Amino acid sequence: MQDNGWKEHFKNRIISAEELSKYCRLSEEERAFFKTEGKRKQNGQSVTLDFAVTRYFLSLSDCGNPADPVRRQFMPSLSEFIYKEYELPDPLGESEYMVVPGLIHRYKNRALLLVTGLCAVYCRYCFRRHFTGRKKGIIGREELVNAVQYMEKHNEIEEVLLSGGDPLVLPDGRINDILGAIKSRLKKIVVRIGTRIPSVLPQRVTGGLISVLKLYRPLWIITQFNHPKEFTGRSMEALSRFIDAGIPVLNQSVLLKGINDNLRTLAELSGLLVKNRVKPYYIFQGDLAKGTSHFRVPLKRGLKLIDELSKEVSGIGMPVYAVDLPGGGGKVSLPGADMEKNDDKGFMIKSSGGKRYSYPDESR
């Protein structure tokens, strides 16, 4: 892979309905999204997630088929304007734990740093749609300094997750600056990078990028593959580049209605990850982000699927099924959580801190 070729791939992403319609037959509902997206505002700001898809990721889809599992991940629709009463603009309550701009400190020994709002592909089920896109570029130097200083003062923080957006859409030099600023002051901290790059723009995983990342080991890549169709020769090569350089890779999938919510797909996905030396880490229940209900699998069905999956795959191939409790309750592993039915409203789930949070029963 040429070191600079990925920039052309990123620059030439499809970002308009006109360009998209050259490759995909758009339904009336899909066309209507593009006609109305700029007019939908709340508090003077657009409430829609930006649209962009790489030509590579689009090429993995059968774009003439509205039910195609890759197509559904990048194709917007009017369903994004349907808000359930229990959906939230910030479903994880991250703003409550933002200690300095861009730095979220929810768990005692871990912090999350938002380094960019940019992504190669804007996944339509995104839980951080209040931040992602939104013309947010790269973290400023002052913000980065303030974040590092905070972590320096809180030496209980042992790991930092770089997220956004997607940190790996940044140029090598900027990634080096960010990692250097962190590791120069926090020698023992472990860095994790959350990214969809191997599945949506594998051309980005160049020799230059690997050379930068190797300087800052121990470093982990947390990637996201949601469906077996996302595995190609290019994506597998990208994963191998990380792993062969001594950078472990874990995968976090999202359980998505009509995309991977069946045993056969989940088992095949698990097998492909293991064969490519990637540990299936988490399968997340879809978060209660505004306008994403058409992607969420009912919690009861998710629990049943995970039980079935545990009987089909080995221990190394079995991910943890987890839910982020709405409004800042944090991550809870399912099954095994302290969970009880709450009449006809849904479930009450106990957080690690002992507080109970309501989660809707969407099977009704």
N, C-alpha and C positions, 0 to 999 in steps of 0.2 A: 504494500500500500504506500503510495507516494505521500510524503509528509504534509504537503500543502493541498493535495487533491480534495481532502475532505471539506475544505473551506468553500470550494465551488459547489459541492453537494449541499452544504448548509445554505449558501447564498441562493441556490436555485430551488429551494423548497417551494412547494405549491401553497399559495396563500390566498387565492381568490377562487370564487365560484366559476368564473370564466375559464380559468386554467384547469380546474378540477374537472369540469364537464367534458374536457377533451378526452379524459381517461375513464370517467365514471358516468353512468346514466343517473342523474340526480332525480329523486322523487320531488313532487310538488312541495312536500313538507321540508325537504332538505334545501330546496331553492328558497323557500320562504324564510328559513333561518338567515341566510345571507342578506336577504332584503331588509330584514328587521333588526339584525344584530346591533347596528350602530344606534338605533332608536330606543333600545331598551336600556333605561337608566334608573339608578337608584342613588339618591343623594348627589345627583349631578354626574355620577360615574357610570360607565357601561357595566352591566351585570353579566355580560357574556364572556366566556373564555375565548381568547384569540384562536384563530384557526391557522394551522400550518402542518404540513406533512411532507416528509422527505420522499423523493421519487423512489428511493430504495424501498421504504416501508410500504408505499402504495403498490409497488410491484409484487409484493408478497400476497396481495389480495386478489380475489376474483371480484373486480370492482363492479361488474354487472349484476352481482348478487347481493341484494341488501342485507342478507343474513350472514354474509361472509364474516368470520370472526376477526379478521384483521381490519377489514373495512369498517366494522362497527366501532372499533377503537378510535378511529380518527375522524369519522364522518359526523358532523354536527346535525342536529335536528331540532324542531320546535319543542320536543320533549324537554329540552334544557330550560325552557321557560315555565315548566310546571313545577311549582314549589309545594312540597308537603309542609304541614304546619310544624312538624318537628325537625325540619331541615334547618341548617345553620350556615351562615356565610363563612364562619371559622369553626368547622365542626370539632376540631381537636382542642379548641380553646387556647391556641398557641399564643395569642396576643397577651393572655394573662401571665404567661411565663416568659415573655420577652424582656430580659433584664437590661439589655442595651440594644439599640437598633440592630436587627438581624440575628441576634443571638438568643436562643430559646434554651432555658435551663429548667426542665421539668423533673428529670430524674437526678438523684443525688450525684452519681458519678459519671453522668453523660450530659453532653450539651449538643445542640444542633445549630449550625451556622448557615444561614441563607446567603449564598454567595452570588446568586443571579436569579432573575425571574425568567430567563430565556430557556427554551427547550427546542430540541430538534423537531419533535412532534408534540402537539398539544393533545394529550389523551382526554377524551370527552368525559371521562369519569373522574377527572382530577379533583382531589379533595382540597387542594390549596389554590383553587381557582380565584380566590380573592387576592392572591399575590402573583401567581404565575402569569407570564405575559405582562399585562398592565404597564407596558413600556418601561419595566424595571430592568436595567441593564446589569452592570457588574458592581459588586460591593465596593464602596469607596475606601480610600486608604485610611481616612479618619475612623470610619466605622470598623474597619478591620483592626486597627490599633486598639480601639475601645473594647472590642470583643476579646482580643488577646489579653489585654490588661485585666479584664474581669476574670477570665479563666485562670490567669496567673495568681490572682488573689484568692481563688477558690480551688485550692489544691486537691479537693476531693474529686474534682473532675478528671477522670482517667481516659475518657474517650470523647472525641468530637466527630460528629457526622456532618460532612459538607453536603448541602442539599440546595434546593431552590424550588423551581427550575432545575436545570441539569448542569452541574459544575463542569462536566467534560465538554460542553459546547464552547467553553472559554479557550483562548489561545494558550499554547504551552507556556509562554512567558508569564501570563497572568496566573495560571495554575501554580507555577513555580513561585511566584511572588506570595500567593496566599499560603501555600504550604510552608514556604520559608519563614514567613512572619509567625506562623504558629509554632513550628518546630524549633526555631531559634530561641524562643523564650520558654517553651514547654517541652523540654527534652524527652520526657517519658510518656507523653500523651500518645495514644493510639488514634490514628485517623481512619475514618471510614468515609467512602464517597458513594452517595446514592446516585445511580445513573441508569438511563434506558439506552444509552448509546450502543451497546453491543447488539441490541435487537432492532433499533430504528436507524442507526447511522454507523455501522461497524467500520466504515472507512476512516472514522475518526481515531481508531486505536492504532496509531502509527508508532514507528520506532522512536520518534522524538518524544511522544507522550510517555511511552514506557520508560525512557531514559530519565524523564523528570520524576515520575512516580517512584522509581527505584531508589531515588535519593532519600525518600522520606519513609521508608519501611521502619517499623511495622505499619502497614497500610492495607486496608481491606476494600474491595469493591463489592458494593451491594447493588446488584443489577435487577432487572425486571423482565422476565419472559412470561407471558400469560397464556400462550398457545403454541402447540408444536409447529405450526406453520411459520413461526418466527425463527426457527432453526434453519440456517442455510450454511453453505460453505464459508461465506464471509463472516457470519455471526460466530460460527464455531472457531474460526481463525482468530477473531478478536478475543474471544474468551481464552484461547490457548496462549495468546501473547501475554495477557496478565499473569496467568498461572505459571507459565514457564519462566517468568521474571521473578517468581517468588511472591506474587501478590495474590492472596487467596480471593476466591469469588463465592459469594452467597447469592441466592436468588429469593426475591420477594415477589410473589404473584398477588393479584387481586382477584377475588372470586367475582365473576362477572356474568350476569344473566345472558344466556344465549351465546356466550363466547367460550366459557370453560366450565360451565356448571353441570358437568356430567362425568361419571366415573372414568369412562374410556379416555377422555381428553386429559383429565388430571393425572391419570396413571401414565399415559404416554409422555406428558410433559415432565413428570418426575424422572422417568427413565432416561430421557434425552439429557436432562440436567446432569444426572449422575454419570452418564457415559462421557460427558464433556467436563468431568471433574469439578462440577459446580454443586454445592450442597443446597437442596431445596430447604429454605430457611423458614419462611412464613408464607401462609396464604391468608390474606387479610379480608375480613368482611368489609364490604364497601362502606365507606364513611357516609355520614348523614349530611353531605354537602348539598347546597341548594341546586336543584335541577338535575340530580343524578339518580333519581328513584328508578328510572327505567333500566339501570344497570345493576341494581342491588338484588341479590338473592336473599330470600327470607332466611332469617337466622336458623329456624328449625330445619330447613332444607340443607343449609350449609353444614350443620352438625351431622345430619344423616350422611351427606356426601363424604365428610371427613372420616366418619366411622367406617364407611365402605372402603375408602382409600387405604386406611390402615391395615386392611386385610389383603390388599393387593400389592403393596410395595414393601421393600425392606425398610429397616429402621433408618438406614442412611438416606433413603429416598423419601422419608416421611417429613413433610413440613409441619410447623405448628400453626394451627388455625387460631387467629387472634382477631380481636375487635378493639378499636380505639374508642373508649367510652366518650360519648358526646359531651362537649362543654368543658373538657379538660380533665376527665377522669383517668386518662392514661391507658396504656395497653394492658389487656387482659387476655390470657390464653384460654381458648375453648377447645374441647370440653374440659371440665375440671374446675371451672370457675364457680363461685357461689352465686347461683342464678335461680330466680324463682319467677313464676308467672305472676303478672300484675293484672288480675282480672282480665278484661278484654282489651286493655291498652297495650300490652306487650310484656316485657320482662324487666325485672329489677336485677341489676348485676352489680356485685360488690367489687370495688376497686382495690388495688393493693394497699391503699391508704385506709380502707375500712368503710368508705362512704358508698352508698348505693346510688346507682344511676339508672334512669329509665331508658330502655331501648325498645323501639316499636316492633310489634309483631306484624310484618308485612305480608304474611301468608294469607291474611283475611281478604 
